Amino acid sequence: MGSLTGRFGLVTGVANRRSIAWAIAKALARDGARLALTYQGERLLDNVRELAAELEGPLVQPCDVTMDEQIADLYQIVGREFGGLDFLLHGTAFAPRAELSRPFLETSREGFRIALDVSVYSLIALARGAAPLMAARGGGSILTLTYLGSDRVFAGYNVMGVAKAALESSVRYLADNLGPQHIRVNAISAGPIKTLAASGISGFGGILQAYRERAPLRRNTELEEVGEAGRFLLGPESSNITGQVLMVDSGYHVMGI
Ligand code: NAD
């Protein structure tokens, strides 16, 4: 029996086998957790169904995080099937491709709105829905995924950097709001990994290479390493950690030049 046997979790942000959310889901399932996976639209349903087939008794539910009704329906089903929730992984982010290729100065009002809605407001909305289900279990853990572009300039990361700064700030405010209910809120700031979302960032290959050359560990971050860190922050071993951004990036963030 794993340390998460008898625990229930909700995982958003699985698009395919390369998704960071899938790496974390696998680590959680390996420890015995029962999971609900969400998919964004019919386009991704087959992918997510195929991956879910590798888990024990998964729920698979649609959830476009920009739609309040879909979030409400999701929690209704999760509440009915699981009777409560022990953890939530928020793995969704998006910015229109044009915003990631032109100069940041040219960021459009609509592009800004979409990036912040999908990548940041969704954490607040999902946390609000999870809170009563977690409170019913005596507490819980919420985790989101961020990047160093929140704090430093990476050419091409643009409005996603602004969104990640707002996301990290939201982690701290949510940690304060939800702490009295024994609900923890944290983020992992992962080093660059080739995923579907990363393919939209111009110059991503150069970022990967810079980490390999300059990070203290002189290599890139593996999906499984983020998976294990996610399992730690969502599980009982991290019971006194909240409001934290944990760097899982080969140590790149400590470097000057
Ligand atoms: P990914 O493309 O596999 O995951 C992004 C997910 O967001 C997808 O599952 C997609 O369906 C979902 N999504 C987008 N819009 C949505 C919407 N409206 N409703 C519901 N879901 C929506 O890529 P990933 O790299 O695994 O990204 C996961 C998270 O990790 C993101 O927050 C990303 O910013 C973050 N991150 C990625 C890296 C990296 O280098 N890949 C590094 C640090 C942080």
Residues whose N, C-alpha, C, O or C-beta is under 5 A from the ligand:
A	BS01	NAD	G13 V14 A15 R18 S19 I20 A21 Q40 C63 D64 V65 T66 G91 T92 A93 F94 V118 L145 T146 Y147 A190 G191 P192 I193 T195 L196 A197 A198
